[in-house]
Amino acid sequence: MKNPRLPARSDTLIGKFIDQFPTFAFGFITGSLITVYGTLTQINFLNYLNNDQNILKFYRELLGFSQPPLEQNRQYRGYIEKLNISVNPNSLNIYVLPKSICEGAILEGDKVKRLPSVEVIGKQNSDRNTEFNGFKQRMNQIISDGFGYIEVVSSEDELAVIDINLLSEEQSCVRKPKYIQELEKLLEQKKWKQADQKTNQVLVKITNRESVGYLDEDSIKKISCSYLRTIDQLWKKYSGGLFGFSVQKRIFLETDNQLQDEALARYDPNAYIHFTDLVRWIESGKDGKEKWKNYDKMTFSLEAPEGHLPRLNQLEKGMKMQLNYQLMSPNSLSLSSQEIKARTLFFTQVDNCKL
């Protein structure tokens, strides 16, 4: 409880400075200032002091206070440690610095979930600073153990978990809202078909396309890198590196496909056919002609070839058809402009996200 004998907090810097200390210190400072003020008859000392940091520093050292008063509160404005994560204790908003392993996992507007109260040794802190202290303890524990998690709330008030692993060769920081956790559970259980369908649902949800049920050109270009990276990491983790967007993009480029915006106009059909053949999205019929493999006949197991999943078989549904643009492979496989454009745009976004 605040001491009633203390003066009310002033709007001046000296008022904020004085408010940091108990009554005896206040009296000591006041007496010193009055003495000095009496000797500086031609100067408004308080205004001068408020505008001159050198004067403030001189009297702070003269009075024996080695730590700047504002520096004492600076530690509560943000907390930055080895993971390059910071949090504003006033709002409990959480941020990351560039090149942090969590840079792609934490979204703007995320807030630290309210933590249980913790006992603070020494000076009594406010509730927010107590929560902040709990956050620091959690982060220090993660650094000490090499792994752990942070619970955050998104700007849409949706609870998410950020898993951090510093022990693996590729250190990871993965954001897991509820629907991502549902996807992970399917992948963990090796339910590849359901996981593929769930992946499409997640992409539709995070791009606000749930009302139509499929992506279009603009929404593909705006897919969050954080979510793309998380989904890709989960697919690679539970498939042992066999499946994932980054795996597919690598094969796409290795088969001489292009990612530029004008790639469709300069498109080489043999490059895309080569890609679809390697990931086994096409098959040969009894007549020897190639055809698209029926979705239900996809290989939903680890016996599938590299890059076989995720299939996202509705990806081309939101693309506009280009008139007079229909390709046919030497083995009679029809290629539509929607399929080509959808994959080109999607892998371009994957590449933009550095996956």
N, C-alpha and C positions, 0 to 999 in steps of 0.2 A: 504493500500500500504506500502511496506517495506521502512523504513527510509534509504535513500542512505548513510547517515553518518555512519550507522552501518557496522562493518566489515563483510566480507563474512563468512558463516558458515564453521567452521573447522571440520576436521574428528576426532579430538580428543574430549575426554569427556569434557574437559574444554571449548572447542569451542562450543559444544552443550549447555553447561551450560550457557555460556555468551550470547548465541543467544536468550535466554529466556527473556532477560531484556532490557529495554530502554537505551538510550545513557548515561544518567547520572549514571546509575548503572554500565554500562560497564566501564566508566571512573574510578569510585570508585574502582571497582574490579581490574582493570588493575594497578592502582597506588599501591594498596595493594600488589599485586603479585610481582610487580617490586621491592618494598621495601624488601619483604621477600626474593626474589631471590638474591638480593645483599648481604644478610647476609649468604646465603647458597652457598658459593663460590665453595665448593667441590661436589655439588649435582646438577644434571640436574632436577630442581624443577618441570618443566612441565611434564617430563616423570614420575617422582616419584609420582606426584599428580595424574596422569592418572592411575597409577597402585595401588594406595593405597587408599582404600575407607575411612580409618580412617582419613587420612590427609584431604581428600576432605570434610568429615563431619566436621572436626575441623574448617576449613576456612569458611564453609557454615554457621556454628553457629556463628563464629566470626563476619561475615559480616551481621548477623541478618536475614538470610534466614532460617526459621524454617522448611519449607517443602522441601524434597529432590527434585532436579530438574527433575529426572526421574519419581518420584512419581506423578508429576503434569501431565504427559502424560499417566500414567498407567491407569487412568480412561477411556481413549479413546481406550485402547486395547481390552477391553471386558466389558460387562455389565452383572452382575449377581445379581439376586434379588430372591424373594420368590419362583418363579417358577423354579429356577435353569436354566434359559435360559441365554446364553451369546452370544455376537455378536462381531465379529472383525470389527471395524469401517473402517479399511483400505480396506477391501474387502466386507464388509457387509455380510460375511458368518455367518450363525446362527447355534448355537450348543445347546445341553442340557447336563446337568450333569447326572450321573447315579442316579436312583431312583426318577427322576423328573416325574411328571405326563405327561410331554410332551416327555419323553425319546423315546417312540415308535412312536411318531407322526412326529417328525422332522427328515428328512433324511440327511445323509451326503452329503454335496454339496449344500444344500438349501441356498438361499440368501434372505435377506430382500428386498422386492420390494421397488423401489425408492419411498420415501415418499415426500409429498409436502414440500417445504421450510418452515422453521419455524423461527421466530424471536428469536435470542439468546441474552439474556441480558448480558451485560458486554463485555468480550473479544470476538472479532470477530473470528469465527471458519471457517475452510475450508468447502467446500460443503459437503464432506463426513462426517465431524463431525457434520454438521448441520443436515444431514439425520440421523446420529446416535442419535442426541438429540431428533429428532422426534420419533425414535424407543423407546427411554427411556420413553418419554411421553405416548406413546401408551401402554407400559407395565405397567407403573404406573397406568394408567386409568383402565386397566384390573384388577389389584390387588384391586384398590379402589372400582370398581363396582362389582367385582366378576365374570365377564364374559366379553368376547370380542373376537377379532380375530386378527391374524397377516397375512398379505399377503406376501407370499414367492414365489421365483422362483426356480424350481428344477434344477438339474445339466443338464437336457435336455431342459432348458429354457421354462419350462411349468409352467404357473401360478397356484398356489394352495392357498387355504385358510386354516389356522389352527384355528379351533374353540376351545376356552378355556372356561370351565365352572367350577368355584370354588364353586358354590352355591349348586350343587347337592350332595347327600350323597356320591356318587362315583364321585369324581372330575375327569373331563375328558379333554383331549387335543386331538382333532381329526383332522387328515390331510385330506383335501378335494380338490384333483385336479378336473379338469373339469368332468372327467368321474365318479368320486365319487359323485360329486354334482348331476350329472344326475341320479345316482342310488338313492341318497337320495330323490330326487323329486318323483321318482316312489314309493318309500316306504311311503313317506308322503301322497301320493294320494291313498295308499292302493292298488296299482296295483301289486299284489304279483307275478303273472306269469311273467310280464315284468321285474320285479325286480329280479326274479330268473335268467332269461335269461341274464340280464345285469350283474349280479354278475359273471356269467361264462365268459362273455366278458371281465370284468375287470381283472379277474385272468389270462386269456390268454394274455391280454395286458401287465400286469406288469411282466410277465415271458417271454416276447418276443416270444410268440408262436402264434401270430396273423396269420402268414402265413399258419399254419397248422390247427388252429382253435380249438385245444384241448391240454390238458396238458399231459405230460409223467411223468415217475417216477422221473427223475432228476429235472424237473421243479417244481413238487409238493414239493420236499424237499427244494427248494430254494425260496418258496413264502415268500415275505417280511412280517415280523411280524407286521410292521407298518400298512400295508394294511389289513392284516388279522384282526388285532385289530379294525381298523376303520370300516371295513365291518360288523364285528360281532356287534360292538356297535350300528351301524345304524339299523341292523335287530332287535336287542333287543329293541332299543328305540321305534321304530314305531310299533312293535308287542306287546309291553307291556311285554317283556321277554318271549314270546311264541316261537319265532323263533331265530335262530342264530347258528353259528358253535360251540360256547362253550356249548350251550344247548344240541346240538346233541352229542358232545364229552362226556358230563356227562352221557347221556343215554347209549351211547356206552360202557362206562366202567361199569356202573351199571348192564349191562346185561352180564357181565363177558367176554367181548371181551378184547383182549390184544393189546398193542401198540408197543411191541418190534419188532425189525427187523425180528426176526425168527418166528413171530406170525403166518405167513401164513403156515409154515411147521407144526406147532403144532395146527393148527386151529380146533376149535370146531364149527361145522356148526350150532348147536342148539343156540349158543350164538349170531351169526349174524342174524339168523332167528328171534330170540327174539327181537333184536334191530329193524330190519325192520318192525316187527309187531307192536311194540310200536309207531313208527313214522308213521305208516300206509303207507308204500311204497309197501306193498303187500295186496292182497285181496283174498277172496275165491270166486271161480266161482260157477255156478249153480250145478256143479257136485261135489262140496265140495273140489275140489283141489285148492291149493294156486297158485297164479300167480302174476307176477309183475304188479302193477297198471300202466295203460297207462298214459303217462305224461299229456295228455290233460284232464284226469279224476282226476288229483290231486285236493286236496281241497285248492284252492287259496283264502282262506278267514281266518278270525280269528276263524272260526268254526273248523279249523283243529286241530289235536292233537299236543301236545308239541313236538317240534323238527321236524315237518313235512317239514319245509323249512329252508334254501335253499335246493333244491333237487339236483342240479348239475348233471343232468341225463347223461351227456356225460363224466363224470369224469373217467370212466373206459376205454374210447376209446383209450387212449394212452398206456395202459398196455399190456405187452406181455402175450400171453396165455401160461400157463404151460401145457404141454402135460400130458394126463392121469389124469387131475385134474378137475373133475366135480362132484359136490355134489348134492344130491337130498334130499329134506326134506321129512319127513314122509307123507306130503300131496302133494308130487310131485312138489315142488318148486325147479327149477334148480338154482344152485348157481355157477357162473363162477369164475375162479381164478382172472380175471380182476376186477370184481366188489369188491371182498373181498380185494384184494391187494390195489386197489385205495382208498377205504375208510380207510383202516388201515394206509396207508401212510399219507393221508390227516389229519386224526385226530391225528396222531403222530406229524405232523407239528404244528397243533393247540395247542397241549400240550406243544411242545417245546417253543412256543410263550407265554406260561403261560396264555392261555385263558380258 
